[in-house]
Amino acid sequence: MAIHVDPGSKLLGTPTHAGRPTIVTNKLSSLPVATSAPIAIAVHDPDGDDDIQSVALECPNATYELVDTGLGGDRVAGDNQYGGIAKIDTSVPAICKATVADRSALVVSESLTITGYVADAPVQVNEILPNPATGNNEFVELANTGSQAVPLFGWTLDDDPAGGSKPYLLDDWVIPANGYLVIDSAHSKLALNNTGDHVVLKSPTGQVKDDVAYGNASQAVSWGVVDGIWGWEHTSTPGFQNVADVAAGLQAGSSPQTIAAFTQLSPGEPVSLVGVVVALPNMLGSQYLLVSDGTGTAQIYHSTKAFPQLRLGDTVLASGTKSSTSYPRLIVASADDIASVPARSITANDLAAVLASKPSNDIYVSGDITLTKRNAKSLVGSIAGQLVTVVWADSLSELTFDPLLASGDSVQVLGILTNADTANPTLVICASSNLIATNHVSQVAAPTLVEPAVASPAPTLSRHSQTLALPKPIVRHTFDGLEALRLASQSLTLQLKVIAVQSALAEVSASVRVATIKRSFLGLLYGTIALLVSSVGVITLLHAPRELSSKLRTRANSAP
């Protein structure tokens, strides 16, 4: 409890003569934040508790009269616990003064600091390290699964469910939203037993929020929870999400090896590796992926080709046994033996240096090469006098190299160097962004390890999809064509009338001339219609020419 009593109140609280009342205990040290809550003060009077006349609590917002009647927030009558209901904004510490007076007009006062607390929050024990490596401290990690930070004033950690030991007060800690808080033994003074123990988390109201038990703990192995299941973790992750340790047959207490150290182990030894994925399955082979940790590059091999969903750049913990192959290979029993862990950053090995050392295994490298040859599927470049062929990974075989690349261009590359100990070393590029022509001004970013883009299938046209709808201009031209047809019809009608008059004056040749004119103008009309149809592209009013032709024939036949 956070109770602060000023010196004057201490003097008043220590009677100089018999009969002065005293404040024995109080429960005002903490209240739920910004809420109405019951408060109580226990008092005593040497002249008899019946001599107490009044108990008051003066707070910044109000003064509350406390009673011992069992009413108005007092829980039990006649127990010398004077209680009431107070509404105090305790989002910041509030200073209140309790005053007790008896019937002899003797008074005692005491200043109290009331600090707000969060009574309930989604905070739980997440990881425990009881038996750390030499030189390190034990720790208990708490996790907040809520979306708001939680001040832990009034919360406690203990290693005894019965509360027999001295608990650690978490008053000064705040756990962030969706975050973690790691309390090591240097602060908590809790001594966790290596042979098994409990870690108990209690809320300010004394409610047990979490009680985690563990058994015999090997050195450097932590007890953590993943998806609601507790288990031993051979990679401690204080301050980060826990990683399930599912290594089949993994010896208790073994720690992840660097890839450089891994290469020195004997075949068949159980081991775990932590590395960044630099090549996915099917990029170099269907039964393995490649990881690098900055000290080397190793295969994670599974004979049935079953792997979890991963991306380039993911950091993984893989557990299994060392292969008898001459190159670094870790054999896993199932996809469950490969788990994602908090991200790590690595630096690729220098391409020129690796080429000079001629390793027999695949190495994650980067460097600048000068092109000497290019075709669609491969490049040949030179670095430090050594030629190297650059190709796409197997799963990116549909990609081709930039046709603008030419001999003499400088290219920055990031990938997997294979066959470095032969006369034909090959650099495999696992992402399209990991090859950059540095003399192309449109590409200025340095290569980074990214997931290769999935190529979208080329669009195909079905027989139906090749039928095109008419655009608006064609529709507009169609109506223009019909208007021209109407005007042409009117013009022909007028010409027929003139010709009819002329034919009346020439009775001798009228019938011949009319027949000739009929054929001529009908031919002209049909030619005009055909021309309009071909120029417009679509005319659906096919009955219009027939109707017009019929009318023209009628007029021509009726002409004198």
PyMOL commands that set and color helices and strands:
alter all, ss='L'
color gray80, all
select helices_A, chain A and resi 7-13+49-51+185-188+259-262+335-337+351-357+394-396+432-434+472-505+510-536+543-558
alter helices_A, ss='H'
color red, helices_A
select strands_A, chain A and resi 22-26+30-32+35-44+52-58+63-66+81-88+94-102+107-117+123-129+139-144+150-151+156-158+168-169+174-175+180-184+197-202+208-214+222-226+229-233+270-279+288-292+297-301+315-322+329-331+338-340+349-350+363-374+378-383+386-392+410-418+426-429+435-437
alter strands_A, ss='S'
color yellow, strands_A
deselect
rebuild
show_as cartoon
